[in-house]
Each structure stands twice: as structure tokens, then as C-alpha cells.
Amino acid sequence: MPETPSSAAPVAMRLPRYTKTEQDEILGGGPDPFGVDAAGLTWLPKTEHFGVAYDGRLVAHAGLLRLPVAVGAARTEVVGVGGVAVAPDVRGRGLARLVLAGALAHARTMGPRHALLFCRPPLVPLYGRLGWHPLDGEVLVEQPGDRLVAMPLRTMVTPLHEDALWPSGPLRLFSLPM
Ligand SMILES: CC(C)(COP(=O)(O)OP(=O)(O)OC[C@H]1O[C@@H](n2cnc3c(N)ncnc32)[C@H](O)[C@@H]1OP(=O)(O)O)[C@@H](O)C(=O)NCCC(=O)NCCS
């Protein structure tokens, strides 16, 4: 991780790697850092990673990957966003906003017209503040053993292009959730 002087404003940057070590650097190594273990889901790792370093330490992360989905009868792709994390001691200072802005700037170059994330219900207002909208219909995701399950977390979308409108109809991921 490059040294960032503590006087410099933090910026989001692409990370060369993001493993359990980097996640632990942000969130600590405690159990269930995202508070979603009770959902009992298996998640996909993300393929591209963005982070914020401050004072030589990784303090925020957001991951991306392309996902094939269907909305109603229409097959399309979305950019899945996951692993959004900010170190506990620097929360509430706009770092989730900053790292998501960096990740979404890249997502706009990836092709899909929308980004999608799953979150616990208490985080819906936070993501709403960042321009994400909750989906109210059924969302089906794949799980190991050829199972298709209803997503128990909230699903939120944000447009990646100005004229992008989310189509109507139930959402189905052709993959594990991210
Ligand atoms: C969720 C998390 C990433 C938020 O990080 P953060 O750095 O505190 O978030 P920010 O400071 O960037 O806040 C984002 C925006 O939401 C707003 N916000 C925060 N709490 C809010 C709430 N309860 N209602 C509405 N808006 C809220 C902030 O004011 C900010 O908006 P602003 O920039 O216009 O002021 C962080 O708490 C975390 O890492 N939690 C543990 C891991 C986790 O659950 N990740 C989410 C996975 S989906």
C-alpha cells in the first residue's frame, strides 16, 4: 500500500489485490464483519477492487464484478458491487461515498447499464443517500447444489448511465450473489 501523508485528502484507487489480509486490515479479523452470516449465503468473490489508503493504511474497499441476470424476460448484465467496507475508526467521514464513487467510475466503463448490491435493511437509507434505489420485487440468486433461493437481504440498484432505466419484473441472478 502506498504511503499517503496524513495531511493529503484521501482518494480512491484501484487495488492490485484484495485478499482476507486486506479485508482484515480494514475490518479487523472478527467474526461476521458484514453482519450477514445469519442469511447463510455463499457469496462470489469480486474481480476488481477499489480502496482508499490513509496514513499508509487501507481504510476502505469496494469490489466489482460483472454478473449475468434476467429482469423479467430480458437477459442482461449488471455490475455487482460488494465487500463495501470502511474501517470502524474512520466511519462517518464520507469514505464509503469516496470508495464507491471510485468503483462506480470504473463500473461505467464496464458495459452494463446498472450496478447492483445487496445490503442489510438498516443500510438502505445510507445507500439511498448515495443514489441507490431499493428493488421491491422478488430477487432470486443461485446457491451451491443447484439451489435457487430468494435473496433475504435488500437489493439496491443505481444507474451507471444517465438514461438508464431499470426494467420492470423480478430479478434473477445466474450466479451466486456478490
Ligand atoms: C456501511 C459502511 C461501509 C459505511 O461507511 P461510512 O464511511 O461510515 O459511510 P459514509 O461516511 O461515506 O456515509 C455515506 C453517506 O451515508 C450517509 N449516512 C450514514 N448513515 C446514514 C443513515 N442512517 N441514513 C441516511 N444516510 C446515512 C452519510 O451521511 C453519507 O452521506 P453524505 O456523504 O451525503 O453525508 C461502514 O459502516 C461499514 O464498513 N460497515 C461494516 C461493513 C458493512 O456492513 N458493509 C456494507 C456491506 S453492504
The ligand as an SDF file (V2000), in Angstrom:
LIG
                    3D

 48 50  0  0  0  0  0  0  0  0999 V2000
  -21.6010    0.7220    5.7460 C   0  0  0  0  0  0  0  0  0  0  0  0
  -20.2380    1.4200    5.8030 C   0  0  0  0  0  0  0  0  0  0  0  0
  -19.4270    0.9730    4.6000 C   0  0  0  0  0  0  0  0  0  0  0  0
  -20.4720    2.9440    5.7540 C   0  0  0  0  0  0  0  0  0  0  0  0
  -19.2100    3.5940    5.7240 O   0  0  0  0  0  0  0  0  0  0  0  0
  -19.0240    5.1560    6.1160 P   0  0  0  0  0  0  0  0  0  0  0  0
  -17.6450    5.5500    5.7330 O   0  0  0  0  0  0  0  0  0  0  0  0
  -19.4370    5.3640    7.5200 O   0  0  0  0  0  0  0  0  0  0  0  0
  -20.0660    5.8710    5.1430 O   0  0  0  0  0  0  0  0  0  0  0  0
  -20.0150    7.4060    4.6850 P   0  0  0  0  0  0  0  0  0  0  0  0
  -19.4430    8.2370    5.7930 O   0  0  0  0  0  0  0  0  0  0  0  0
  -19.3510    7.5060    3.3490 O   0  0  0  0  0  0  0  0  0  0  0  0
  -21.5400    7.7200    4.5500 O   0  0  0  0  0  0  0  0  0  0  0  0
  -22.1990    7.5880    3.3170 C   0  0  0  0  0  0  0  0  0  0  0  0
  -23.3840    8.5490    3.2770 C   0  0  0  0  0  0  0  0  0  0  0  0
  -24.4670    7.9530    4.0040 O   0  0  0  0  0  0  0  0  0  0  0  0
  -24.9450    8.9040    4.9460 C   0  0  0  0  0  0  0  0  0  0  0  0
  -25.5000    8.1300    6.0550 N   0  0  0  0  0  0  0  0  0  0  0  0
  -24.8440    7.4700    7.0140 C   0  0  0  0  0  0  0  0  0  0  0  0
  -25.7270    6.8560    7.8210 N   0  0  0  0  0  0  0  0  0  0  0  0
  -26.9590    7.1460    7.3330 C   0  0  0  0  0  0  0  0  0  0  0  0
  -28.2790    6.8140    7.7220 C   0  0  0  0  0  0  0  0  0  0  0  0
  -28.5370    6.0480    8.7790 N   0  0  0  0  0  0  0  0  0  0  0  0
  -29.2990    7.3000    6.9890 N   0  0  0  0  0  0  0  0  0  0  0  0
  -29.0760    8.0730    5.8950 C   0  0  0  0  0  0  0  0  0  0  0  0
  -27.8460    8.4200    5.4790 N   0  0  0  0  0  0  0  0  0  0  0  0
  -26.8150    7.9560    6.1980 C   0  0  0  0  0  0  0  0  0  0  0  0
  -23.7470    9.7470    5.2990 C   0  0  0  0  0  0  0  0  0  0  0  0
  -24.1200   10.9950    5.8400 O   0  0  0  0  0  0  0  0  0  0  0  0
  -23.0930    9.8890    3.9300 C   0  0  0  0  0  0  0  0  0  0  0  0
  -23.7820   10.8400    3.1440 O   0  0  0  0  0  0  0  0  0  0  0  0
  -23.1130   12.3020    2.8750 P   0  0  0  0  0  0  0  0  0  0  0  0
  -21.7670   11.9990    2.2310 O   0  0  0  0  0  0  0  0  0  0  0  0
  -24.0660   12.9490    1.9450 O   0  0  0  0  0  0  0  0  0  0  0  0
  -23.0120   12.9490    4.2170 O   0  0  0  0  0  0  0  0  0  0  0  0
  -19.4950    1.0740    7.1230 C   0  0  0  0  0  0  0  0  0  0  0  0
  -20.3580    1.3350    8.2130 O   0  0  0  0  0  0  0  0  0  0  0  0
  -19.0090   -0.3660    7.2220 C   0  0  0  0  0  0  0  0  0  0  0  0
  -17.9280   -0.7090    6.7360 O   0  0  0  0  0  0  0  0  0  0  0  0
  -19.7950   -1.2680    7.8790 N   0  0  0  0  0  0  0  0  0  0  0  0
  -19.3790   -2.6590    8.0840 C   0  0  0  0  0  0  0  0  0  0  0  0
  -19.3670   -3.4550    6.7930 C   0  0  0  0  0  0  0  0  0  0  0  0
  -20.7040   -3.3800    6.0840 C   0  0  0  0  0  0  0  0  0  0  0  0
  -21.7680   -3.6340    6.6440 O   0  0  0  0  0  0  0  0  0  0  0  0
  -20.6500   -3.0360    4.7850 N   0  0  0  0  0  0  0  0  0  0  0  0
  -21.8230   -2.8850    3.9430 C   0  0  0  0  0  0  0  0  0  0  0  0
  -21.9570   -4.0470    3.0430 C   0  0  0  0  0  0  0  0  0  0  0  0
  -23.4340   -3.8570    2.0200 S   0  0  0  0  0  0  0  0  0  0  0  0
  1  2  1  0
  2  3  1  0
  2  4  1  0
  2 36  1  0
  4  5  1  0
  5  6  1  0
  6  7  2  0
  6  8  1  0
  6  9  1  0
  9 10  1  0
 10 11  2  0
 10 12  1  0
 10 13  1  0
 13 14  1  0
 14 15  1  0
 15 16  1  0
 15 30  1  0
 16 17  1  0
 17 18  1  0
 17 28  1  0
 18 19  1  0
 18 27  1  0
 19 20  2  0
 20 21  1  0
 21 22  1  0
 21 27  2  0
 22 23  1  0
 22 24  2  0
 24 25  1  0
 25 26  2  0
 26 27  1  0
 28 29  1  0
 28 30  1  0
 30 31  1  0
 31 32  1  0
 32 33  2  0
 32 34  1  0
 32 35  1  0
 36 37  1  0
 36 38  1  0
 38 39  2  0
 38 40  1  0
 40 41  1  0
 41 42  1  0
 42 43  1  0
 43 44  2  0
 43 45  1  0
 45 46  1  0
 46 47  1  0
 47 48  1  0
M  END
$$$$
